[in-house]
Amino acid sequence: MGIFPKKLTRKLADREASNALRSLGEKEEKTDFYSNDYLGFARHAAIHTWASQLVAEANTTLNGATGSRLLSGNHNLYLRLEEYLDRYYGQPSLIFNSGYDANTGFFSSVPQRGDVVLYDELAHASIRDGIRMGLAKSYKFEHNDLQDLRSQILMARKRSNTLENGAVKEDHEIYVVTESVFSMDGDSPDLEEMSKLCSELNCRLVVDEAHAIGVCGENARGTAGAGKMQNDVFARILTFGKGMGAHGAAVIGPAELRLFLLNYARSFIYTTALPPHSVATVLASYHFMDSPEGQKKQWELKENIRYFREQLQDLSIAGLFIPSNSAIHCCLLPGNDRVKAVAAELQLGGFDVRPILSPTVPGGQERLRFCLHSYNTFKEIKEVLRKLATSIADHE
Ligand SMILES: Cc1ncc(COP(=O)(O)O)c(C=O)c1O
């Protein structure tokens, strides 16, 4: 027997041949235009201190949760954080170990056989993986395209709702899933219109808010809870590893959904819970976000987003970017070789900007992904974009 399966060796060779082999790099001290720590919370000393105080107040010295939340792992800090989130978002919450777990848990368990899931074609891998594990049929709709979504809903209704004798099956659900900020594009759907469409056509809208929390919406709470949408959105997936600078995730929705997930979502049931310090960090981050200093960070991020967009216009490179109001801005540079070469030049210049290669994105849509932060300076933004414009011209 060979030391490693031949089929796997061939797959690795394929990746290498398309210049897309992934590897773990060492973290270097460059100007950060790539992390998801949009507000700098992951590195904020006050949040770290508060989290430690919360652990001390909870009177626990546990380093680990000791078991699943359904067994020994449901420590008091979980209850505190869920109570806090329930008040903050106005609906019950259930905490998962990560956004990946929340999405796989939700989509593998909630949509049932006979139901349909319609997902944006650019939906995150965790949403797709969850759908794949479940029993419902699924179809994608064109990115942020409400017309296409409408016709897909109507088609799905026709396909799944009518029995052979023409009678209508009433309990076949249609779930529509999108992201309030797309992770690889930085753009957003018209959520208000989408939620209206879903309530008009009786569908259940699920919104992944991973990249909106801490960045978008009133008090940076995300965008799917605003106004009437609160009633029209069936569930929201929040993640704490990005703008909140921590780890973990929550599903927000009706009380019955919470009960259902804790009974049926396998990624909730069959895993060790988060340790007390992780949960306390999320709680500390939320407290900090609403403090004057936390609000200042939100304002600084918004200013940097505004300045970044202004610079794109001044340098006449806005046309290469996917329009975005979020902290994620992507410059399309087709071809793995080209996008890698431009990224390498920016990195040589001291800026950490990462190329997103195919197959992570479809071939021809390779891109440089800029993540903006409250702690980037105008000078850094100006310099990185100037360097980008020169490098693009050199690699025409
Ligand atoms: C849109 C989206 N949803 C979910 C996730 C997964 O979240 P987590 O990193 O907490 O597992 C990510 C992370 O990349 C994401 O971008």
The ligand as an SDF file (V2000), in Angstrom:
LIG
                    3D

 16 16  0  0  0  0  0  0  0  0999 V2000
  -21.4090   34.6600    5.7160 C   0  0  0  0  0  0  0  0  0  0  0  0
  -20.7370   33.7630    6.7100 C   0  0  0  0  0  0  0  0  0  0  0  0
  -21.4910   32.9360    7.4560 N   0  0  0  0  0  0  0  0  0  0  0  0
  -20.9290   32.1160    8.3570 C   0  0  0  0  0  0  0  0  0  0  0  0
  -19.5690   32.0930    8.5500 C   0  0  0  0  0  0  0  0  0  0  0  0
  -18.9880   31.1560    9.5590 C   0  0  0  0  0  0  0  0  0  0  0  0
  -18.7820   31.8220   10.7530 O   0  0  0  0  0  0  0  0  0  0  0  0
  -17.6870   31.3060   11.7900 P   0  0  0  0  0  0  0  0  0  0  0  0
  -16.3820   31.8690   11.3360 O   0  0  0  0  0  0  0  0  0  0  0  0
  -18.1400   31.8370   13.1060 O   0  0  0  0  0  0  0  0  0  0  0  0
  -17.7030   29.8230   11.7370 O   0  0  0  0  0  0  0  0  0  0  0  0
  -18.7480   32.9550    7.8270 C   0  0  0  0  0  0  0  0  0  0  0  0
  -17.2820   32.9440    8.0570 C   0  0  0  0  0  0  0  0  0  0  0  0
  -16.4730   33.0500    7.2400 O   0  0  0  0  0  0  0  0  0  0  0  0
  -19.3410   33.8110    6.8720 C   0  0  0  0  0  0  0  0  0  0  0  0
  -18.5930   34.6270    6.1430 O   0  0  0  0  0  0  0  0  0  0  0  0
  1  2  1  0
  2  3  1  0
  2 15  2  0
  3  4  2  0
  4  5  1  0
  5  6  1  0
  5 12  2  0
  6  7  1  0
  7  8  1  0
  8  9  2  0
  8 10  1  0
  8 11  1  0
 12 13  1  0
 12 15  1  0
 13 14  2  0
 15 16  1  0
M  END
$$$$
